[in-house]
Amino acid sequence: MTQLSAPSLPPLSLYIHIPWCVQKCPYCDFNSHGVDRFKAATDTPQDAGLPEKAYIAALMRDLDADLAGVQGRPLVSIFFGGGTPSLFSPEAIGEILTGVETRIPFADDIEITLEANPGTVEQARFEGYRAAGVNRLSIGIQSFDPEQLKRLGRIHNNEDAIRAAESARKAGFTRFNLDLMHGLPNQTQAEALKDLQQAIDLQPDHLSWYQLTLEPNTAFYQAPPVLPDDDTLWEIQQAGQALIAQAGYQQYEVSAYAKSGSEARHNLNYWQFGDYLGIGAGAHGKITWGHHKGGLEIVRTSKQRHPKQYLKALDAVSQRTVLEQKDLPLEFLMNALRLKQGVDESLYPQRTGLTLVSLSPGLEQLQGQGLMVQNEQMAQRAPRLATTDEGFTYLNAVLEAFLVSD
């Protein structure tokens, strides 16, 4: 295998998973564990709180084992996801960031995001996270409707949600995202738009607005609530996107909207098939190692899922998969085509080691069907791999053209 130099490698990010939450929401299929249930399944004293110190030590042990993947690159972004990372104290978050920076250099303009729930934070905590080095928040609102919040199992209320956004700004966060869902149980178009307008009125620089889906291994999947019909969902989507655009946000990804220049850099690195280390219980990573057999050797990893096992593990890796060359076109496009404007086509050979020929005949077929943009439509812009508006609407059908049968 021929190693790539650092300038030839993709940008590098770091994902840090904090797996605990106050209680498991009925729609959530993330690797999250209610605090009380976790304590009951461990030898931890019931009044001892979260094992911050032990988990930080496990995170650093995990990161040390992954350092070979850095390959001379600085971190361009860090994202604390969960679970509910804001259950960890500002001091703990600061200790983690200090530990990371002693091992991997930070880019001068590094973006450091922490997910927070309104029911677990107050302004003093936000100020502490800001002082610890976090420079962007993602606040999980989901809805401002009191009845919907109860149905969704959220521990905050409408006032908590509004206060959290205001506190973020007062604490010095010029960049924060609000997470909001639509297509909630029995939700009407008017109710969905009222939720969305409330989020817009709080003036975040970024919105994540996405439809509730019933995922396996969730309480909602086992006992499904009554959701809006397809026609109502379509009307909500169309009216909501018009409202968001009118407020000055641009859709740049399937469910992400931002003021100009406020796109989430961490998520952009995912969609542009960049590299990322993943540490923490159940965290996933993707690292490019170099040229190998006509393409690039790209390795995906996942870590021990349950925090109890993760805390005890000397080797946190539970699975390591080398992507097969035949799967790289779909792997790349599953990410890149989530972007509304797609990507410069030169990114494909850079990130996969393959030529554009490997995308034919799927690309030609989709261009002929009007689902992907043809280069002559690009005018003065560099040729791009991008869907048309219709293709973006039917993205799953577009991706099916690049499926490779075994």
C-alpha positions in Angstrom: 0.0 0.0 0.0 1.3 3.5 -0.9 0.8 6.0 1.9 -0.6 9.4 1.1 1.0 12.6 2.4 -1.0 14.7 4.9 -1.9 17.4 2.2 -3.3 14.6 0.0 -5.5 13.1 2.7 -9.0 14.3 3.5 -9.6 16.8 6.3 -9.8 15.1 9.8 -12.6 15.5 12.3 -13.3 13.9 15.7 -16.6 12.6 17.0 -16.9 12.0 20.8 -19.9 10.1 22.0 -21.4 10.6 25.5 -23.9 7.8 25.8 -26.1 8.9 28.7 -29.4 10.7 28.8 -31.9 11.4 31.6 -34.4 9.0 30.0 -34.7 7.3 26.6 -37.1 9.0 24.2 -39.6 6.7 22.5 -38.5 7.7 19.0 -34.7 7.5 19.6 -32.6 4.8 18.0 -29.2 6.3 18.9 -26.8 4.5 21.3 -28.1 6.2 24.4 -28.7 4.9 27.9 -30.9 6.3 30.6 -28.8 7.3 33.6 -30.9 5.3 36.2 -31.0 2.2 34.0 -27.3 2.4 33.5 -26.6 2.7 37.3 -28.9 -0.2 38.0 -26.9 -2.5 35.6 -23.5 -1.6 37.1 -21.7 -1.7 40.4 -21.7 2.1 40.5 -23.4 3.4 43.7 -26.8 4.8 43.0 -25.9 8.2 44.3 -22.6 8.5 42.5 -23.7 10.3 39.4 -22.2 9.7 36.0 -18.7 8.1 35.9 -17.1 11.2 34.4 -13.5 10.5 35.4 -13.6 6.9 34.4 -15.3 7.7 31.1 -12.7 10.4 30.3 -9.9 8.0 31.0 -11.6 5.5 28.6 -11.9 8.1 26.0 -8.2 9.0 26.1 -7.3 5.3 26.0 -9.5 5.0 23.0 -8.0 8.0 21.3 -4.5 6.9 22.0 -5.2 3.6 20.1 -6.5 5.6 17.1 -3.7 8.1 16.8 -2.0 6.4 13.9 -5.0 7.5 11.8 -4.2 11.2 12.4 -1.3 10.9 9.9 0.0 14.5 10.5 -3.3 16.2 10.1 -4.9 18.8 12.5 -8.5 18.5 13.6 -10.8 20.8 11.7 -13.8 20.0 13.9 -14.9 18.1 17.0 -18.5 17.1 17.8 -19.8 15.9 21.1 -22.9 13.8 20.4 -25.1 11.5 22.4 -27.1 10.7 24.4 -26.9 14.1 26.1 -23.4 15.5 26.3 -24.6 18.4 28.4 -25.1 15.9 31.3 -21.3 16.1 31.6 -20.0 19.1 33.5 -18.2 22.0 31.8 -15.1 20.9 33.7 -15.3 17.4 32.3 -15.8 18.7 28.7 -12.8 21.0 29.2 -10.7 18.1 30.5 -11.6 16.0 27.4 -10.7 18.9 25.0 -7.4 19.4 26.8 -6.6 15.7 26.5 -7.4 15.7 22.8 -5.3 18.8 22.1 -2.3 17.4 23.8 -2.5 14.5 21.4 -3.7 16.1 18.1 -3.2 19.7 17.0 -6.2 21.9 16.4 -6.8 23.9 13.3 -6.8 27.6 14.0 -10.4 27.9 13.0 -11.5 24.6 14.6 -15.3 24.1 15.1 -16.2 22.5 18.4 -19.9 21.6 18.8 -21.7 20.2 21.8 -25.2 18.8 21.8 -27.4 20.0 24.6 -31.0 19.5 25.7 -32.9 22.4 27.3 -33.9 20.3 30.3 -30.3 19.6 31.3 -28.7 23.0 31.1 -28.8 26.5 32.4 -26.9 29.7 31.4 -24.1 29.1 33.9 -23.4 25.8 32.2 -23.4 27.3 28.8 -20.8 29.9 30.0 -18.7 27.0 31.3 -18.8 25.1 28.0 -17.8 28.3 26.2 -14.9 28.8 28.6 -13.9 25.2 28.1 -13.5 25.7 24.3 -16.8 24.8 22.8 -17.7 27.4 20.2 -21.0 26.0 18.8 -24.1 24.4 20.4 -26.7 22.1 18.9 -29.8 22.4 21.1 -32.4 19.5 20.9 -35.7 21.3 20.9 -37.8 18.9 18.7 -41.0 20.8 19.4 -42.3 23.8 21.2 -45.8 22.3 21.6 -46.4 21.1 25.2 -48.5 18.1 24.2 -46.0 17.0 21.6 -43.2 17.3 24.0 -45.0 14.9 26.4 -45.7 12.5 23.5 -42.0 12.6 22.5 -40.9 11.9 26.1 -38.9 15.1 26.4 -38.1 16.4 29.8 -38.2 20.1 28.9 -41.1 22.4 28.3 -41.7 25.3 25.9 -40.3 27.9 28.2 -37.1 25.8 28.8 -36.6 25.6 25.0 -36.9 29.3 24.5 -34.7 30.1 27.5 -32.0 27.7 26.3 -31.7 29.5 23.0 -31.6 32.9 24.7 -29.0 31.6 27.2 -26.8 30.3 24.5 -26.6 33.8 22.9 -26.1 35.5 26.3 -23.2 33.0 27.0 -21.4 34.2 23.9 -22.4 31.6 21.4 -22.8 33.3 18.0 -23.2 29.9 16.4 -25.9 27.5 17.6 -28.2 25.1 15.9 -31.8 24.3 16.9 -33.0 20.7 16.2 -36.7 20.5 15.3 -38.9 17.7 14.1 -42.1 17.7 12.0 -44.6 15.0 11.0 -45.3 14.4 14.8 -48.2 12.4 16.0 -51.5 13.9 14.7 -49.6 17.1 13.8 -51.4 19.5 11.4 -49.6 21.7 8.9 -50.5 24.8 11.0 -49.0 23.2 14.1 -45.8 22.3 12.3 -45.4 25.8 10.9 -46.0 27.3 14.3 -43.2 25.2 15.7 -40.9 26.2 12.9 -41.8 29.9 13.2 -41.0 29.8 16.9 -37.5 28.4 16.1 -36.9 31.0 13.4 -37.9 33.8 15.9 -35.1 32.7 18.2 -32.6 33.5 15.4 -30.2 30.6 15.4 -27.7 30.6 12.6 -28.5 27.0 11.8 -31.6 24.8 11.7 -31.9 21.1 11.6 -35.5 20.4 10.5 -36.4 16.8 9.8 -39.3 14.4 9.7 -40.1 12.0 12.5 -39.5 8.4 11.4 -40.3 5.2 13.2 -37.1 3.3 13.6 -36.7 -0.3 14.7 -35.8 -1.0 18.3 -37.7 2.1 19.5 -40.8 2.3 21.7 -42.6 4.2 18.9 -41.8 1.3 16.5 -43.3 -1.2 18.9 -46.4 0.9 19.5 -46.7 3.3 16.6 -48.4 6.6 17.2 -50.8 8.0 14.5 -48.7 10.1 12.2 -49.8 12.6 9.5 -50.7 11.0 6.1 -48.4 11.3 3.1 -50.3 14.3 1.6 -50.1 16.2 4.9 -46.4 15.4 5.2 -45.7 16.7 1.7 -47.6 19.9 2.4 -45.7 20.5 5.7 -42.4 19.9 3.9 -43.2 22.4 1.1 -44.7 25.1 3.3 -41.9 24.7 5.8 -39.1 25.0 3.3 -40.7 28.1 1.9 -40.9 29.6 5.4 -37.3 28.8 6.1 -36.1 30.3 2.8 -38.2 33.5 3.4 -36.3 33.8 6.8 -33.0 33.8 5.0 -31.8 30.3 5.6 -30.4 28.2 2.7 -31.0 24.5 2.5 -27.6 22.9 2.0 -28.3 19.3 3.0 -31.4 17.1 3.2 -32.5 18.3 6.6 -30.0 21.2 7.3 -30.5 24.9 6.7 -28.1 27.7 7.5 -27.5 31.4 7.2 -24.8 32.2 4.7 -21.4 30.9 6.0 -22.9 29.1 9.0 -23.0 25.5 7.6 -21.9 22.9 10.1 -18.3 22.2 9.1 -18.3 18.9 11.0 -21.3 17.6 9.1 -19.9 19.0 5.8 -16.8 16.9 6.3 -19.0 13.8 6.7 -21.0 14.6 3.5 -17.8 15.4 1.5 -16.4 12.0 2.4 -13.8 13.4 4.8 -12.1 11.4 7.6 -13.1 11.3 11.2 -12.0 9.5 14.3 -14.8 8.2 16.5 -14.3 7.7 20.2 -16.7 6.8 22.9 -19.3 4.0 23.4 -20.7 3.0 20.0 -18.8 5.7 18.1 -18.0 5.2 14.4 -14.9 6.4 12.5 -13.7 6.5 8.9 -10.0 6.8 8.0 -8.2 6.8 4.7 -4.9 5.0 4.7 -3.4 5.2 1.2 -3.5 3.7 -2.3 -4.3 0.0 -2.4 -5.3 -2.2 -5.3 -6.4 0.5 -7.7 -8.3 2.6 -5.1 -7.8 3.9 -1.6 -7.9 1.8 1.5 -10.6 3.3 3.6 -11.4 1.7 6.9 -14.6 2.1 9.0 -14.5 1.3 12.7 -17.1 1.1 15.5 -16.5 0.9 19.2 -18.1 -1.1 22.0 -21.7 0.0 22.2 -22.7 -0.5 25.8 -20.9 2.0 28.2 -20.4 -0.8 30.8 -18.3 -2.8 28.3 -16.7 0.3 26.9 -15.5 1.4 30.3 -13.8 -1.9 30.9 -12.4 -2.5 27.4 -8.7 -2.3 26.8 -9.4 -2.4 23.1 -12.5 -0.4 22.4 -12.9 -1.5 18.7 -15.8 -3.8 18.2 -15.7 -3.9 14.4 -13.2 -2.9 11.7 -14.2 -3.0 8.0 -12.1 -2.2 5.0 -14.4 -0.8 2.3 -14.3 -2.9 -0.9 -13.4 -1.0 -4.1 -16.7 -1.9 -5.7 -18.6 -0.3 -2.9 -16.8 3.0 -2.9 -19.0 4.7 -5.6 -22.1 4.2 -3.5 -20.3 5.0 -0.2 -19.2 8.3 -1.7 -22.5 9.3 -3.3 -24.6 8.3 -0.3 -22.8 11.2 1.5 -22.1 13.7 -1.3 -25.6 13.7 -2.8 -27.1 14.6 0.5 -25.7 18.1 -0.2 -28.1 20.3 -2.1 -25.4 21.5 -4.4 -23.5 18.2 -4.6 -19.7 18.3 -4.8 -17.0 19.3 -7.3 -16.5 16.2 -9.3 -12.7 16.3 -8.7 -13.5 15.4 -5.1 -14.5 11.9 -6.2 -11.1 10.7 -7.4 -9.4 12.5 -4.5 -11.5 10.8 -1.8 -11.9 7.3 -3.4 -8.8 6.9 -5.6 -11.1 5.9 -8.5 -11.7 7.6 -11.8 -15.1 9.1 -12.8 -15.5 6.2 -15.3 -16.4 4.0 -12.3 -19.7 6.0 -11.9 -20.9 5.0 -15.4 -23.4 3.8 -16.6 -25.4 4.9 -13.5 -24.5 8.5 -14.0 -25.4 8.6 -17.6 -28.7 6.8 -16.9 -29.7 9.3 -14.2 -28.6 12.3 -16.3 -30.8 11.0 -19.1 -33.7 10.7 -16.7 -33.2 14.3 -15.5 -32.3 13.2 -11.9 -28.6 14.3 -12.0 -27.1 17.4 -13.4 -25.2 17.3 -16.7 -21.9 19.2 -16.8 -23.1 21.5 -19.6 -25.7 22.7 -17.2 -23.0 24.0 -14.9 -22.3 27.2 -16.9 -19.3 28.9 -15.4 -19.0 26.6 -12.4 -16.7 23.6 -12.2 -18.3 20.3 -13.1 -20.2 18.8 -10.2 -21.7 15.6 -9.0 -25.2 16.8 -8.0 -28.8 15.9 -8.3 -31.4 18.0 -10.0 -34.2 19.3 -7.8 -36.3 16.2 -8.8 -33.4 13.9 -8.0 -32.9 15.5 -4.6 -36.5 14.8 -3.8 -36.1 11.1 -4.8 -32.6 10.6 -3.5 -33.1 6.9 -2.6 -34.1 6.1 -6.2 -30.9 8.0 -7.4 -28.7 6.0 -5.1 -30.2 2.7 -6.2 -28.6 3.2 -9.6 -25.2 2.7 -8.0 -26.0 -0.4 -6.0 -23.6 -3.3 -6.9 -25.0 -6.8 -6.6 -22.7 -9.4 -5.0 
